[in-house]
Amino acid sequence: MKSARVLIVDDEPPIIEVLLRALAAKGHVARTVDNAEDAAALLNEPFDLILLDHVLPGATGMQSLSRLRALTRAPVHLMSGDSEVRQDALLLGATGFLEKPFDIQQIFALIEALPERNS
């Protein structure tokens, strides 16, 4: 498996820390931002996967989905502790939904399922 570039959009330091450590341990590269506006600004960089929290300062992940989807072809998975937003997230363009708390193996499975990358 090649190294994946992952954008983590979350404002919870414990979640960010766990994701960064786990991804780095598997050889993946991650960038983090704590709001959707900053995430959109980074999408001129190539990412293989975007993990987007639902509850963020400013625009929510749900409110930002269509904009982010228009800026990237990378899969965008919405993360939330509220499983009731799953259906809406998928209807608004999320590739998938991760219910918090999630098992880090779920993230690794998403990376494994990515198409082969050129990098």
C-alpha positions in Angstrom: 0.0 0.0 0.0 1.3 3.4 -0.9 1.3 6.4 1.4 -2.0 8.3 1.5 -2.4 12.0 2.0 -5.2 12.7 4.4 -6.8 16.0 5.3 -8.3 16.0 8.8 -10.9 18.7 9.4 -11.7 18.6 13.1 -11.4 21.0 16.1 -11.0 18.3 18.8 -7.3 18.0 19.8 -7.7 14.4 21.2 -9.1 13.1 18.0 -6.6 15.0 15.9 -3.7 13.6 18.0 -4.9 10.0 17.7 -5.4 10.3 13.9 -2.1 11.9 13.4 -0.2 9.3 15.4 -2.0 6.4 13.9 -1.6 7.6 10.3 2.1 8.5 10.7 2.7 5.0 12.2 1.4 3.5 9.0 3.4 5.9 6.8 0.6 8.2 5.8 0.9 12.0 5.6 -1.8 14.1 7.3 -2.7 17.8 7.3 -5.1 19.2 9.9 -7.3 22.2 10.0 -10.0 23.1 12.5 -12.6 24.6 10.2 -14.1 24.1 6.8 -13.0 27.4 5.4 -9.3 26.5 5.9 -10.0 23.1 4.5 -11.3 24.6 1.3 -8.2 26.8 1.0 -6.0 23.7 1.2 -7.8 21.8 -1.6 -5.4 23.1 -4.2 -3.1 20.4 -2.7 -3.8 16.8 -3.7 -5.4 14.7 -1.0 -6.4 11.0 -1.2 -9.0 11.2 1.7 -10.8 13.9 3.6 -12.1 13.3 7.1 -14.6 16.1 7.9 -16.1 16.6 11.3 -19.7 17.7 11.4 -19.5 20.1 14.3 -17.0 22.8 13.5 -16.5 26.5 14.3 -18.2 28.6 11.6 -19.8 26.5 8.9 -20.6 22.9 9.9 -19.2 19.9 8.0 -22.7 19.3 6.6 -23.0 22.9 5.4 -19.5 22.7 3.8 -19.9 19.3 2.0 -21.1 20.6 -1.4 -18.4 23.3 -1.5 -15.6 20.8 -0.6 -17.0 18.2 -3.1 -16.8 20.9 -5.8 -13.1 21.5 -5.0 -11.8 18.0 -4.9 -12.3 14.5 -6.3 -11.0 13.0 -3.0 -13.5 11.0 -1.0 -15.0 13.1 1.9 -16.2 11.1 4.9 -18.3 13.0 7.4 -17.6 12.2 11.1 -20.1 12.8 13.8 -21.3 11.5 17.2 -24.8 12.0 15.9 -25.7 9.0 13.8 -29.0 10.7 12.8 -27.1 13.0 10.3 -25.8 10.0 8.3 -28.6 10.0 5.7 -28.4 13.8 5.2 -24.6 13.6 4.9 -24.8 11.0 2.2 -27.5 12.9 0.3 -25.4 16.1 0.4 -22.4 14.4 -1.2 -20.4 12.7 1.5 -18.7 9.6 0.3 -19.2 7.9 3.6 -20.0 8.5 7.3 -18.0 7.6 10.4 -19.8 7.6 13.7 -17.7 8.9 16.6 -16.2 7.4 18.5 -14.7 5.3 15.6 -12.2 2.6 15.6 -8.9 3.6 13.9 -9.1 0.4 11.9 -12.1 2.0 10.1 -9.8 4.8 8.8 -7.2 2.2 7.7 -9.9 0.3 5.8 -10.9 3.5 4.0 -7.3 4.1 3.0 -6.9 0.4 1.9 -10.0 0.9 -0.3 -8.7 3.9 -2.1 -7.8 3.4 -5.7 -4.0 3.2 -6.5 -2.4 6.5 -6.4 0.5 7.8 -8.6 2.5 9.2 -5.6 
